[in-house]
């Protein structure tokens, strides 16, 4: 059973600076709580007992989460957040986290069942995909026999029709994590590499990485003004409604 999770939250969120009082993106608030708190609550309700958050920009803001969630939360700071990618952030907890674990991005909102279903998937590794959102900043994922082949924001870079979109929630087992860290150490651009388009795609050439497609999953990344407006007006109200119906069945 998965008991640990990692949230990558080092980025500046510069495209949203006018909306969040210079706080990290995860502290955007669409409802009563920040979006990172909503993610944490969904993780805890699905049995996660320990959550590592890799911080960077305005790292002191995350101390609020320790006050609220106590020992459930531990923070690791990426001091080089302005000059590094998400794989570098992930490498910073390599001696702390024990696979299998869930890896989340801090700037997403999603249905409760997303966590429930990826934890419930019996495969050691699993990349969560959704249907196509037309949000304008998609990461398209190409698969073969439900295994990762490639991913890109440019659909024309893929060799076949994509299966779905990357959500930003991934289950990582021991072998996959070891391979990802080996990729990090030997990659010439390791400090700027990203965990998904670089490491996962690179490692998929050596070991199969299954993908779990939830075609009708309601979710959104919030990375710019357009995402934020869409999240407030459409996606977040739908997530609230769907979660209420799902959890009261």
C-alpha positions as CSV (number, residue, x, y, z in Angstrom):
1,X,0.0,0.0,0.0
2,X,1.3,3.5,-0.9
3,X,1.9,5.6,2.2
4,X,4.1,8.4,0.9
5,X,3.8,11.2,-1.6
6,X,6.0,13.9,-3.0
7,X,4.7,17.3,-4.2
8,X,6.9,19.4,-6.5
9,X,6.4,23.1,-5.6
10,X,9.6,24.9,-6.3
11,X,8.5,27.1,-9.2
12,X,7.8,30.8,-9.1
13,X,4.5,31.0,-11.0
14,X,5.6,34.2,-12.6
15,X,2.6,34.1,-15.0
16,X,0.2,34.3,-12.1
17,X,2.1,36.9,-9.9
18,X,-0.8,39.4,-10.0
19,X,-3.2,37.0,-8.4
20,X,-1.4,35.4,-5.5
21,X,0.4,38.2,-3.5
22,X,3.8,36.8,-4.6
23,X,3.1,33.4,-3.0
24,X,3.9,30.1,-4.7
25,X,1.3,28.8,-7.2
26,X,0.1,26.1,-4.8
27,X,-1.3,28.8,-2.5
28,X,-3.8,30.0,-5.0
29,X,-7.2,29.7,-3.4
30,X,-10.3,28.9,-5.4
31,X,-12.4,27.7,-2.5
32,X,-12.0,27.7,1.3
33,X,-8.5,26.3,1.1
34,X,-5.4,26.7,-1.1
35,X,-5.1,24.2,-4.0
36,X,-2.1,22.6,-2.3
37,X,-4.1,22.0,0.8
38,X,-6.9,20.5,-1.2
39,X,-4.3,18.1,-2.8
40,X,-2.9,17.2,0.7
41,X,-6.4,16.5,2.1
42,X,-7.2,14.2,-0.8
43,X,-3.9,12.3,-0.3
44,X,-4.5,11.9,3.4
45,X,-8.1,10.7,2.9
46,X,-6.6,8.1,0.6
47,X,-4.3,6.7,3.2
48,X,-1.1,8.8,2.6
49,X,0.8,9.2,5.8
50,X,3.9,11.2,4.8
51,X,4.2,14.0,2.3
52,X,7.4,15.5,1.1
53,X,7.1,18.9,-0.5
54,X,10.1,20.2,-2.5
55,X,10.0,24.0,-2.2
56,X,12.0,26.8,-3.8
57,X,10.4,30.2,-4.4
58,X,9.1,31.8,-1.2
59,X,9.9,28.6,0.7
60,X,9.0,30.1,4.0
61,X,5.3,30.1,3.0
62,X,5.2,26.4,3.3
63,X,5.9,26.5,7.0
64,X,2.1,27.2,7.3
65,X,1.5,23.6,6.1
66,X,3.6,22.1,8.9
67,X,1.7,24.1,11.5
68,X,-1.6,22.6,10.1
69,X,-0.6,19.1,9.2
70,X,2.2,18.6,11.7
71,X,4.6,15.6,11.1
72,X,2.7,14.5,8.0
73,X,4.5,17.2,6.0
74,X,8.3,17.6,5.6
75,X,9.9,20.3,3.5
76,X,13.0,20.1,1.3
77,X,14.3,23.3,-0.3
78,X,15.7,23.5,-3.8
79,X,17.9,26.5,-3.5
80,X,18.6,26.5,-7.2
81,X,15.0,26.6,-8.2
82,X,15.5,29.4,-10.7
83,X,18.1,27.4,-12.6
84,X,16.9,23.9,-12.4
85,X,14.1,21.6,-13.6
86,X,11.6,19.3,-11.8
87,X,14.0,16.3,-12.0
88,X,16.5,18.2,-9.9
89,X,13.8,18.9,-7.4
90,X,12.8,15.3,-7.3
91,X,16.5,14.2,-6.8
92,X,16.6,16.2,-3.6
93,X,14.3,13.7,-1.8
94,X,16.0,10.6,-3.2
95,X,17.5,9.7,0.1
96,X,14.3,10.5,2.1
97,X,11.3,9.0,0.3
98,X,10.7,5.3,0.2
99,X,9.1,4.0,-3.1
100,X,6.4,3.3,-4.0
101,X,5.1,6.9,-3.7
102,X,2.9,9.3,-5.5
103,X,4.4,12.3,-7.3
104,X,2.2,15.3,-7.7
105,X,2.6,18.8,-9.1
106,X,1.5,21.6,-6.8
107,X,-0.5,23.7,-9.3
108,X,-3.3,21.2,-10.2
109,X,-6.9,20.7,-9.1
110,X,-8.5,17.3,-9.7
111,X,-11.2,14.9,-8.6
112,X,-10.9,12.8,-5.5
113,X,-11.1,9.6,-7.5
114,X,-7.9,10.5,-9.4
115,X,-5.9,9.6,-6.2
116,X,-8.1,6.7,-5.3
117,X,-7.8,5.1,-8.8
118,X,-4.0,5.5,-9.2
119,X,-3.4,4.1,-5.7
120,X,-5.8,1.2,-6.5
121,X,-4.1,0.3,-9.7
122,X,-2.1,-2.9,-9.0
123,X,0.8,-2.0,-11.3
124,X,4.1,-0.8,-9.6
125,X,4.3,2.3,-11.8
126,X,1.5,4.3,-13.3
127,X,1.2,7.7,-15.1
128,X,-2.3,9.2,-14.9
129,X,-3.8,10.5,-18.1
130,X,-7.0,12.3,-18.9
131,X,-9.0,12.8,-22.1
132,X,-8.3,15.9,-24.1
133,X,-9.0,19.3,-22.4
134,X,-8.2,21.8,-25.2
135,X,-6.7,24.0,-22.5
136,X,-3.9,25.3,-24.7
137,X,-1.0,24.1,-22.7
138,X,-1.4,20.3,-22.8
139,X,1.3,17.7,-22.5
140,X,0.2,15.0,-25.0
141,X,1.1,11.4,-24.2
142,X,1.8,8.7,-26.7
143,X,1.5,5.1,-25.7
144,X,1.7,1.6,-27.1
145,X,-0.3,-1.2,-25.4
146,X,-1.0,1.3,-22.6
147,X,2.7,1.9,-22.0
148,X,4.5,5.2,-22.3
149,X,6.3,5.9,-25.6
150,X,6.7,9.7,-25.6
151,X,5.2,12.9,-24.5
152,X,5.3,16.5,-25.7
153,X,3.5,19.8,-25.7
154,X,3.8,19.8,-29.5
155,X,1.5,17.1,-30.8
156,X,3.4,17.1,-34.1
157,X,6.5,15.7,-32.3
158,X,4.7,12.5,-31.5
159,X,4.9,9.6,-34.0
160,X,1.3,8.5,-33.5
161,X,-2.0,9.9,-32.2
162,X,-1.8,10.6,-28.4
163,X,-3.7,8.5,-26.0
164,X,-4.4,11.4,-23.6
165,X,-3.0,14.3,-21.6
166,X,-0.5,14.2,-18.7
167,X,-2.4,15.2,-15.4
168,X,0.6,15.6,-13.1
169,X,0.0,12.6,-10.8
170,X,2.3,9.6,-11.2
171,X,2.9,6.4,-9.1
172,X,6.6,5.6,-8.9
173,X,7.9,2.2,-7.8
174,X,11.3,1.3,-6.6
175,X,12.8,0.2,-10.0
176,X,11.4,3.2,-11.8
177,X,12.7,5.7,-9.2
178,X,16.2,4.1,-9.3
179,X,16.2,4.4,-13.1
180,X,15.1,8.0,-13.0
181,X,17.8,8.9,-10.5
182,X,20.4,7.1,-12.7
183,X,19.1,9.1,-15.7
184,X,19.5,12.3,-13.6
185,X,23.1,11.5,-12.7
186,X,24.3,10.7,-16.2
187,X,22.4,13.3,-18.1
188,X,24.5,16.3,-19.3
189,X,21.6,18.7,-18.8
190,X,20.5,17.0,-15.6
191,X,20.0,20.2,-13.6
192,X,17.5,21.6,-16.2
193,X,15.8,18.3,-17.0
194,X,12.2,17.6,-16.2
195,X,10.9,14.5,-14.5
196,X,8.2,13.8,-17.1
197,X,9.3,14.8,-20.7
198,X,13.0,14.0,-20.0
199,X,13.3,11.3,-17.3
200,X,10.1,9.3,-17.7
201,X,10.4,9.3,-21.5
202,X,14.1,8.4,-21.3
203,X,13.6,5.6,-18.8
204,X,10.6,4.2,-20.8
205,X,13.1,3.0,-23.4
206,X,14.5,0.6,-20.7
207,X,11.5,-0.4,-18.7
208,X,7.7,-0.4,-19.5
209,X,5.8,2.4,-17.7
210,X,2.1,1.8,-17.7
211,X,-0.4,4.6,-18.2
212,X,-3.9,4.8,-16.6
213,X,-6.4,6.7,-18.7
214,X,-9.4,8.2,-17.0
215,X,-11.1,9.6,-20.1
216,X,-13.6,11.8,-18.2
217,X,-11.4,13.0,-15.4
218,X,-12.1,16.6,-14.4
219,X,-8.9,18.5,-13.6
220,X,-6.8,21.5,-14.5
221,X,-3.3,22.8,-14.2
222,X,-3.2,26.5,-13.2
223,X,-0.1,27.9,-14.8
224,X,-1.3,31.2,-16.3
225,X,-4.2,33.7,-16.5
226,X,-6.2,31.6,-19.0
227,X,-5.9,28.5,-16.8
228,X,-7.0,30.4,-13.7
229,X,-10.1,32.0,-15.3
230,X,-11.1,28.6,-16.7
231,X,-10.5,26.9,-13.3
232,X,-12.6,29.4,-11.4
233,X,-15.5,29.5,-13.8
234,X,-15.7,25.9,-15.0
235,X,-13.3,23.3,-13.6
236,X,-13.3,23.9,-9.9
237,X,-17.1,24.1,-9.5
238,X,-17.3,20.8,-11.5
239,X,-14.7,19.2,-9.3
240,X,-16.6,20.2,-6.1
241,X,-19.9,18.9,-7.5
242,X,-18.4,15.6,-8.8
243,X,-16.5,14.9,-5.6
244,X,-19.6,15.5,-3.5
245,X,-21.6,13.1,-5.6
246,X,-18.8,10.5,-5.6
247,X,-18.1,10.6,-1.9
248,X,-21.8,10.5,-0.9
249,X,-22.8,7.5,-3.0
